[in-house]
Amino acid sequence: MTRSFTRAPNTGRPGHRRMVGAVLAALVVLSGCSFDPSDHALPGSGVRGPTYGLNLEFESLLSLPAGADVRSEGISVGTLRAIGLEPHSAVARIDVRESVVVPAGTRAELRQNTVLGDIYIALLPPEDGNGAPLQDGDTIPLQDTDPGPQIEDMLERMAMFVNGGSLTRLQDSIGRLNEVLPEDSQETRELSAVISTDLSEAAANIDQIDRIVVATEDLSERLDAARDEVGFLFSDTARRRLDRVPFFMEAVLNIVIDVNTMVTGLEWLIPRLPHINDNLELLTPLLREPSPSATELRGNAAELVELVDEKLVPFLLEPGIDLREVTIAGNEGSPAADGLVLLRMIGAIP
C-alpha cells in the first residue's frame, strides 16, 4: 500500500511541532481506555447558562439514554448529566436551569411522547406549589419517583395476552354473555333500564351503603377480637352443651307449670294474707320470749327444742324402756279377756 504525504509549509521550528504531536498522541493513548461517550453531551445538547444539580432516585434507569431531556409542564428545563448507583436505587443526576424553581414535593417520572420515542424525565410540581424550592444537591426520594412502564414489558404483556389464550377466553366470555341475554333487543333495553335504575338508587343511598360497610367492618373487628369465644361455640364441648339445652328448657317449663299449679292451689290463701301478720304477732310471744341474742331461744320454743334434742331423739335412737309383759289390772285370771282388750287397744278388733 502506497501512502502519499503532502508536505506542509515550514511555518515554525520542526522540534516544536514534533513535541506538540507527541503530547497529543500520548493524551489520546492514555485516555482511550477510560473514555465514555455517555459522560459527554453532544454539541448543541445540554442546558445553556447557570444551572444547579438535583438527584433523582429511581427503582430502575435501564432505558434512560445519556443526555436525556428534563421537562416540566412540557418545557425543557434541564438535562441528564450522569447516572449513579446506590445500594437500593439508581440515581439520575440532572442539571436544571437556575431560573427554574423546583418546589419540594415535586414528583419525577420517566415518560415517552410515542411508543418508539426517546425517554425523558418529567418533573411534576405539587398541586399547591407552596413547597420550599429545592437547592443545589437536593434529592427527590424514591417514593416520589416513578420509572413508568417499560416498552419491553408492555410488548411482553401484549404477547402473553395474545398467545396465552386470554383473547380467546375473552371472546368465549362475550359469546356466553350473548347467549344469556334475551334475543329481543327490547328486553335487553328494559333490563339495562332496570340495572340503571338500581345503580342510580344505590348512588342516591351511598350513605346507607357506607353505614352498612362500616357496621360490617365493626362486626368483623368484634368477631376477630372474640375469636376464642366464637371458636368455642363450634367446639365439641359447646355441641354437647347445646344438645342438653332442650332437656334444660323442658325442666324449666315443668317448674313453671308446677309453680303455676301451686299458686292456683294457694288462691284461697291470698284473701287471708293481711291477717297473717296479726296472727304472727299473737303467736310469737307464745313461741318465743325476748332474748339478748338472735340465736338464743327462750320460752316455749326453747323448751320444745330441748325436749326434742335431749329426750325424744335419744329415746328413738336408744330406747330406755324394756317392755317384757303387758297385763290388764284387775283381771289376772282371764288371759283370753286380756288378749281381747289388747287387740282392741291396737285396733285389731272392734
HELIX and SHEET records of a PDB file:
HELIX    1   1 PRO A   14  GLY A   32  1                                  19    
HELIX    2   2 PRO A   37  ASP A   39  5                                   3    
HELIX    3   3 LEU A  142  ASP A  144  5                                   3    
HELIX    4   4 ILE A  151  ASN A  163  1                                  13    
HELIX    5   5 SER A  166  VAL A  180  1                                  15    
HELIX    6   6 SER A  185  ALA A  204  1                                  20    
HELIX    7   7 ILE A  206  ALA A  225  1                                  20    
HELIX    8   8 ARG A  227  LEU A  233  1                                   7    
HELIX    9   9 ASP A  236  GLY A  265  1                                  30    
HELIX   10  10 GLU A  267  ARG A  272  5                                   6    
HELIX   11  11 LEU A  273  LEU A  287  1                                  15    
HELIX   12  12 ASN A  300  LEU A  307  1                                   8    
HELIX   13  13 VAL A  308  LEU A  312  3                                   5    
HELIX   14  14 VAL A  313  LEU A  317  1                                   5    
HELIX   15  15 PRO A  335  ILE A  346  1                                  12    
SHEET    1   A 8 THR A 139  ILE A 140  0                                        
SHEET    2   A 8 THR A  51  PHE A  58  1                                        
SHEET    3   A 8 SER A  89  ARG A  97 -1                                        
SHEET    4   A 8 ILE A  75  GLU A  86 -1                                        
SHEET    5   A 8 ASP A  69  SER A  72 -1                                        
SHEET    6   A 8 ILE A 119  LEU A 124  1                                        
SHEET    7   A 8 ARG A 107  GLN A 112 -1                                        
SHEET    8   A 8 THR A 145  ASP A 146  1                                        
END                                                                             
